[in-house]
Amino acid sequence: MSKLHRYLLPTLLATLCASAHAQLPEPVAQLLQAARIPQEAMGAVVLRDGVPLLSHGAERSMQPASTMKVLTTMVALEQLGPVFRGRTELRTSAELVRGVLRGDLYLRGGADADFNEDALTRMLQALRNQGVWRIQGDIVLDRQLFQPAQPDPQAPPFDEYPYAYYNVVPDALLLNTNLLRLELRTTGGQLSAVMMPAMDKVGLKTDLKLVDTPCAQWETGWKPPQAMRTDGKINVLLRGTFPRDCSAATSINVLDRHDYLERLLRTTWKRLGGVLNGDVREAEAAGATPATARLLAEHVSRPLPELLRDINKQSDNTLARTIFLSLGSLEADSALGSHPLPPAADSTATRADQRIRAWLTAHGIATDGLVLENGSGLSRTERVTPAQLAAVLQAGQRSLWMPEFVSSLPIAGLDGTMRKRLKDSPAALHARLKTGSLHAVVAIAGYVPDASGQPCVVVAFINDEHVANGAGRAALDALVDWVARGPQAVAPTR
């Protein structure tokens, strides 16, 4: 196929989809009717070898939920490349004299999605191995790769669970995804609660009332935890109820990210025998880490294809948002994996949006109706049409990195968010599908082999209040099953 035809194909696809107002397959239509979901609330495209087998509301701009990650990850793989790695660095311009670093130490964030307490410990141990035992200056936390450098604390929470792991907003120097791990256990009427990792002057208090409810429903009595600051100390208070004779583990996001990193850093450095004379402070402007500062230690993330598996199979919002912002701040480098883009006045999210649209345009995919906010689909403003996402999946089939992209998608009936779905369908173990779910939104997007083994591109969104309790998901699964059983093109209605 010539390059010209390759780029014209998505435009032709959009034209075909727009002209084929097809009926939904009968199993899908029946499930929608039973759930009182109007057919107009569903948009769907099924393509086989580029030919639409089904096109229903294909040009309707809709909420895609987490299927938006298909667009973000496909563009990231092509723009950043499969060797892309985020990195965290310790740098300094200070002189080292008899184990004393006579100046500031910079901890510079570089969109390292795997930066955790173990990585921090190894980096600080590398300092000790080089003979550093005292830092006479400050430790400066440089998050300036992303602009703004830190999320707006006044921004309204996405939902009623701002402390939940899926709501963590990334920055360029995010440690442990800012999460505290909790282990709760009740035996003999006594509650035991453990919080990890251990941090300087951070404690845990419980005000959980023990109740006679099933252990599997322990979250039903959970109230939002609180972080209370008193005299330089922080206590995390757990509230609500917890079942008797139960054990559970969870992770919560309740600490300010500066507190989290500072206190874990101080604890770790002290444990390694280090001394800090100065403060731990935030860098106030871009370029805070001197260009001449020498590298003392670093940590790099796993390569991008491995990160994409976590994003798409587990629908990791924070990781998806990190990669989205990386598109607005980094570019591919064959030697290093990535390096920063030139400075610009636009925010990092705006630059990511521009880069994604440029990629779509270069592949002949129209951007009308596309609305990007954070690239993860955890948004009430993000929109895309089924035809656009189907064209992205077609581009994925033609991509040099097609194996890496396809392997990141959940396998029906086996793993990720598809592990419990379609187990009795011929799509099981064969279809690779990204799922999406928000209040009043369900979606699916990916590749489904038909009865002859020929791959079909399948995209479907339902935006309606009645999708709850599995009704919308059942309709989507019926569509996938219909494709897997070898559909013929549905006759268009007139």
N, C-alpha and C positions, 0 to 999 in steps of 0.2 A: 504494500500500500504506500502511495506517495505521501510525502509530508503534507502536501496541499489537501489531499483527500482525508488524511488523518485529522486535520484541523477543521475541515468542513463537516465531518461526520456528526459531531454533536449538534451543530446548527440544523442539519438535516433531520436529526432525531427529534429535536424540539418541534420542527415543522410537522413531522409525522404524528407526534403525540398530540399536538394541538388539533389536528384534523381528525383524530380517531377517538370520538367520545364513546368509549366502549362500555358495554354492560359489565358489571362485576360478575364473577363466577357465582353460580347458584349457591354453593355452600357458604360463600362469604356473605352474599346478600341475605340469606336466611338468618345467619347469626347476627348481622346488623339489625335486622328487623326485630328479632327476638329481644335484643338489648335496647330497643328504641333509639338506635343510633341512625340518623338519616344518612343516606348514601352520599349526600353532598358534604358530609363531614370527613369523608375518606378521600385521599389522593393516592393513586397507585400507578406504577409503571412496571411492566414485565417485558424484558427484551431478550431475544434469542438471536445471536449472531447479528446484533444491531437492529433487528427488525422488531417493532413493537407487537407483542402478542396481546398485551392489555395496556390500555391507557385510559385512566379515569381521573379527571381533575389533575392531569399531569403538570399543568402550568399554574396551579394554585399555590401561592406563597403561604406556607404553613409552618407551625411550630414542629421542629423535628426531634425535640428532646435530645438524647445522647447520640442519635444517629448523625448529628452534626460533627461528631468526632471523626467520622469517615472522611469528611472534607479536610479537617485540620491535619489528620495524620497522613493523608495522601500527599497534600502539598508539602508538609514538613519533610517527608521522605524524599521527595524530588528536589526540594530547595536546599535542605540542610545535608542530605546525603546519608547513607547507611553507616558512615563512620563518625557521625556527629556524636559528641559527648559533652555534656555540661561539665564545668570544673569549678572547684573551690580552691583558693590559693591563700597562703600565708606569705606576705611580702614585707620588706622593710628597707629603709634607706639608712637606718641607724647603724652605728658602729658597735661591734661586739668586742667587749674588753673583759677578759677573765670571767666569762660566763654571764656578763651583764649586758643586756641589749640597751644601749644608751639612746633611747628614742622610741618612737611609736611602732607598733606592729599592726599591719593591716590584714584583716580577714576579708578577702574580696570574693563576693558571690558571682557565679557565672552560670546560673540556671542549672545547677547540679541537682537533679531530681533524687539522687541516692545519698545525699548528704545527711548522715545520721550521727548518733553519739559515738558509734564505733569509728566512723571516719574522722570525727573530731578528735577522738583520743589518739588515733594513729598520727594525725598531723601534729598534735602537740607533743607526742612522744618523739617525733622526728626533730622537733626543736631541742628537746632534752638531749637527743643523741648527738646533736651538733654542739653541745656544751652550753646551751642557754639554760640558765636556771632562774634568772631574775629579769623581768621586763621593767625597765625604769620609766618608760613612757606609758602611753595609753594603748589599749587595744581598740582599733577603729574598725567598726563593722560597715563594710562598703557594700550596700545593696543597689548601687546606682546604675547597674546594667539595665534595669527596668525603670521606666519613668511613667508615673510617679514611683518613687523607690519603695514606698510602703502603701498598702491599701488604706483608703480613707476610713478611719475608725467611726466616722459619723454616717457612713453609708448604711442604709437599712438592710437588715438580714434578708436573705433570699426566702426563708421560710421560718417556721417556729422552732427550728433546731439549729441555731447558729453555732452551737458547740459541737455538732456532729462532724465526723471526719470528712464527709463529702462536701462540706461547705467551706473548707479551708481555702482561703485566697492566697495564691503563691506570691512570693517575691524572689529576687535573685539570690538571696542568701537564706533560704528556708531550711531550718534544721529539724529533722525528724517530723516533717510536715506539721510542726508546732503541736504535736499531739502528746498527751499524757496517757500512758497505758494503766488501766485499772484492773485489778483482780479482786473480785468480791466473793466471799464464801461464808455460809452460815452453817454452823454445826452446834448442836446442843443449845440452841437458842442464842448463840453468840455470833456476832458479825465480825468478820475479819476483812479489812480493806487494805490493799497494798497499792502504792502508786510508783510508777517508774517512768523515766529515770530519776535517780536521786539528784536534787538540786540544792544549791546554797540558799538556805532560809526559805524553803518552800515545803509546807506540810500539808497533811490531809486530815480533814475532820468529817465525821459522818453524822448525819441527823436522819438516818434511814430507819423507818419503823418496820419491824418484821411482821409479815402478814401471811395468812394461809391461802396462797395462790400458787398455781402451777409455775414451776421454775422456768418453763419455756416462755412464760408471759411476764418475765421480770421487768421488761422495759415499760409495761403499761402503767406502772406506778412511779416511774422515774420523773423527777422534776429537773429543770435545767440547773446544772451545777453552777456554783458561784466562786469567783476568786476574790478573796477579801484581803486587803493590804492593811497591816498594822505595824508601825514602828520598823519599817524596812523588811518585815516578814510578810509572806503570802501564804494564806491557808485556803486550800480548795475544799469547799463545803459541798458534800453530797446530800441531796434532799429527796424526800418522797418515801416510797415503800420498797421493800425487797422481800422475796419469799423466804420462808424458813426452809432449811435443808436444800440449799441451792448454791451453785457456784456459777459465776459468769465472768466474762472478760469483755472489756470495751475500751475504746480510745476516745478522748474528749479534747476539744480545742477551747480552752478557757483562759490561758495565759496570754498576756501581751507578748508579741514575738520578740521584742527587745529583752523583756524580763526572762523569757524562756532561754534565749541564746546566751545572755550574759551570765545567768545563774548556773547554767550547765557548764559553760566555759570556765567559770571561776572554780567550780567543784572539781572539774577534770584536771585543770592545771595544778591545783593544790594537791590533788591525789598523786600526781606525777612528781611531786617535790618542787614544783615551780612557785615563784613568788611574783606577784604583780604589785608594783608601787603606784601605778596610775589608775585611771578609770577605764571602764568599758563604755564606749560612746558610739553613737551613730555618725557616719559620714554625712555631712550636711550638703554636699554638692557633688555633681559629676566631676570626675578627675581627682577625687579625694586621694586615691592611691597614686603616689608619684610614679610617673612613667619610668623613672630610673630605679624604682624599688626592685631589689633582687628577690628572686624566688627562694623561699626557705623550705616550703612543703606544699603539697597539693593533693587533691583527691579528684578523680574523674568518675563520672557516672558510667553506667553501662552504655553500650552503643545504642543508637536510636531504635533499631529494629526490636531490641529487647524491651525498651520502654513502650513501644507501640503495642506490644502484647499485653502489658499491664493496662494501658489506656483502653484498648478495645475489648479485651476479654473480660476485664473486671469493671469496665466503665469508670475509670479513675478520673474524677473531675479535676482535682488539683494538678495531677500530672498532665492532663490534656491542656489545662490553662497555662501551665509552665511551657509546654511546647508551642502553644499559640503565641505567647509573649516572646519566646525564643525566635520565632519568625520575624518579629519586629525589632530584634536587637542583635541577631547573630547571622552570619553567613558561612557557607561551607568553606573549609580549608583542608586540602588534601593532606597536609602535614600534621595539623593540629586537631582536625576534626571540626573546628569552627573558630571564628574570630569576630569581634564586635563590628557592627556596622558603623559607618561614620556618624557623628552626633547630628541630631536633627531637633527641630522645635516641636515636632509632633509627638504625641504620647506613643508609648510602645505598642499599645493596643491598636491605635490608628495605623501605625506602620505595618502591623501584622495584617490588618484588614486590607490595606493597599496591596500588600504582597500576594495575598490569596486571590484578590480580584485580578491582579495582573496575570497570575498563573492560569486562572480560568479563561481569561480573554485570549491568552496565547494558545489555549487548547480549543478555541472556538466555542466556549461555553458561555452563554449569556449570563449576566449578573443581575438582570432585572428581578426584583422581588427578594434578592438576597439581603439579609440583615445579619451582621456579625456583632457579637458583644464580647464573648470570651472564648469562643471556639469549642466549648465543651458541651453545649446544649443545655447546661444548667442556667437557663435564662427564660424570661417571659417575653423578651424582645426578639430573640434570634428567629429568623425565618429562612426557608429555602424551599424551592419547588421540588416535587418528586422527579421531574425531568432533569433538573440540574444535578441532583445527587446521583441519578442514574448515569448521567454523562461522566461524572467523576469516577464512578465505578468502572465504566468503560475505559476511561483513561488509565485506571489501575491495571486493567488487563493488558494494556499496551506498554505499560511502564517497564523500564529496565529493572526496576526493583519490585516487580510484580510478586515474586515469591515471598519477599519480606512483608509486603503489604497484606497479601491474602492470609498468610500464616498468623497475622495478628488478630484475625476475626474469630469470634467464638464458633465452635463446632456444634451443630444442632445435636441435642441429646447427649453431649459428652462433657463440655467444659464451659467455663466462663458463665455469662448470663444466659446462655442457651442450654445449660447442662440438664435442666429438667423439662425441656420443651421438645415436642415433636418426636418423642421416643418411639411411638408406634407408627411413624410416618416413614415412607421411603426417603425422606429428606434427612433422617437421622444418620449421623456420622458422615454425611456428604455435604450438606449445606453449611456455608460459612456466613454468619449473619450478625451484624451489629444491632443491638436492641436499643430502644429508648423509652423512657417512662417519666412523665411528670404528672401532676394533677391535671386531669382532663386531656392527657396526651399519651398515646402509645405509638410506637414507630418501629420499623425494621428496615434494614438495608444490607444487601450483600449479594452473594452468589449461590444459586440453587441449581444443581444438575437436574435436567429433566429425565424422563424414563430411558432415553437413549444415552444418557451420560453427557449430553451437551450442556455446557454451563449457560444459565440464564441470569441476567441482572434483575434483581427484585428490589423495589423500593415501595414502601407503603407507610402513610401517616394517617392517623385518626385523631382529630381534634374535636372532642365532645365530652361533656360531663358524664355521659353514661358509659365511658370505657372502664370505669372502676370495677373492682371485684373480678377481674379476669375476663370481662366481656369483650373488651377491645383486643386483648391479646389473643383470645380464641379466634377472632375474625382474621387477624394477621396470620396466625398459624394455619388457618384453613386456606389462606391464599398460598402460603409456601407449600403446603401439602398438594394443592391443585397443580402447582408448577412441577413438583417432583414426580407427579403421576403422569406427566407428559401432555401438557395442554396444547390445544390448537388455538389459533388466534380467535378471540371472541369477536363475533360479528358486531360492527358498530351500530348503535341505535340511530334512528333518524328522527 
